[in-house]
Amino acid sequence: MVKRIKGFVFDVDGVFTDATLTVTQDDVTRTFNVRDGYAVQMAVKSGYHLAVISGGKQESIVKRMNAIGIQDVYINVGTAEKPKVMQEYLDKVGLKPEEVLFIGDDIPDLLLMKAFPVLACCPADAVSEVKEKVAYITTAPGGKGAVREVIEWVMKAQDKWMKVL
């Protein structure tokens, strides 16, 4: 199942971040892991399709994802809309659901996992309801290398890891 993966779709909060939001008077800030970003860049350079589907509303999500090479960033997506957005993305890039790894961490991600035969994964600190439904649970928690772990897992299985340096 890992060898057929051609694309990755990520949630943001709890996957790229540790699910902590810092709220200031002007904005909401998140902390991203640089190693996750590096793995994303390697996946992009290797020809994988990458996207983010998030309920987060801040443009800073788009800015960070674009900076590391993810151009398909869907923010402010309600839980019920996630499957529709996923289908639009799959149609846009020409992927079948079974060619996609999706990583999410919380109950809003379950609807997407159930709606598509994606390779569902979650970080080590995901909620138990998600852990019960996924094929792979990372050893790393969200925001601490979970993104890198799934990318590295797929790319190593396909003998693509470290090939684009």
N, C-alpha and C positions, 0 to 999 in steps of 0.2 A: 504493500500500500504506500510506503514512503517513496518508492522508486517512481511512482507515477505523478508525484507532486510537481506542478509547474507554476503554482502561485500560492501566495500567503495573504491571508486577510486577518487583520488584527483589530481587537478592541484597544482602547488607549488606557483608561484608568484601571489600574490593577493588573495590567499586562506590560505596557511600556513604563508605567509608573507603579509606585507601591500603594496606590489608591489614596494617597494623602493629597489634599488640596490645601494650599495656603491662600486664604482669602484676605485681600487688602482692600482698601477703600476704592481703588481703581481697577483691580483685576483679580483673577484667580491664577495662581502659578502652580506649576508642576515641575518635578525634577525627573529628568530622563537619564538613563544609563548610557554612557559613551560606548561601552562595548556592544550593547544592543544596536546602537547606531552604526557601528563598524560592520556588524554582521549584515545589517540591512543593505549597506552599500555593496558588500560582496555579493549578496543575492541579486541586487539590481544589475551589477556588472556581469553576472553570470546568466542574465536573461530571464530571470523569474519575474512574474507579474506580482506586484505588491499593492495592497490597498489597506486603508483604515476605515472602519465603520464605527462611529462613536456617538454616544449621546452627549458628549461634551460640546460646549457651545463656543469656546474661545478660539479666536483666530490664531492664537499662539500654537495650537495643535497643528494647524495647517502649516504654519511657518516652520516648526520643527520637523515635521514629516517631509516637507519639500526639501529642507536642508540636507536630509540624509538620503534623499532619492525617491521617496514615495510621492508620486504625483496624484494618485487617485485617493483623495482624502474626503470622506463624507462625514461631516460633523452635524451636531444637532439632530441626530436621527433617533426618533422615538423607538421604543422596543418593538412595537407592532409593525413599524416601517422597515426594520432591519432586513427581513427576508426579501422585500421588494427591492431595496437598494442593492442587496447582494445579487439578485437576478439581473438587475440592470448592469452591474459591474461585470458579471460573468458574460453577458451578451456583448458588452463593449469590447472585452479583451479576447473573447472566443474560447473561454475555458469551460470545461464541464465541472460540476460540483465535486466529483470524485478526484479531480486534479488539483484541488485546493486544500491547504491546511488552514484551519481557522483556530485561533487561540483567543479564548475569552475567560473571564474569571468569576462572573456573577450571574444571578438569575436572569437579568435582561438578555444575556447571551444564549440562554437555553433555547429560545424560540428559533434563532438562526441555526443552531446546532441540530435541532429536530427537523427543521424544514428542508435541509439539504444533506445529501450523503457525503459531506466533507470529512476530512480527517480532523476530528475535533480534539483539541488539546487545551490544557490549562496550566497556569503557574502552580507551584507547590502550595501557595497560600490561598488558592481559590476556595469558594464556598463549597460545602460538601455536596450540595445538589448538582453542581457542575462536575465535581470530581467523579461522581457516580455515572456520568454520561459520556465521558471522554475516552479516547483510545490511548492517550499519553498524558501523563502528569510530569511536568518538569521537576527537577530537583531544586531549581532556583525559584525564589518567589518573584512576584511581579515587581518590575522596576529594578531588579537585581540580577538580570541575566537570563530571564525566561525567554525573551525574544531571541537572544543569541543562541540559546540552547536548542530551540526548535529549528532555527535556520541551519545551524551547524549539523544537527541530526540528519536533516534531509539532504543537505549538500554532501556530507560524508557518505551517506548511503548511495548517492548518485555519483560519487567520485568527482565532485566539483569543488569541494572545500580546498582553499589555498591555491586554486588553479588560476586565479585572476590577479595575482599580486604584480 
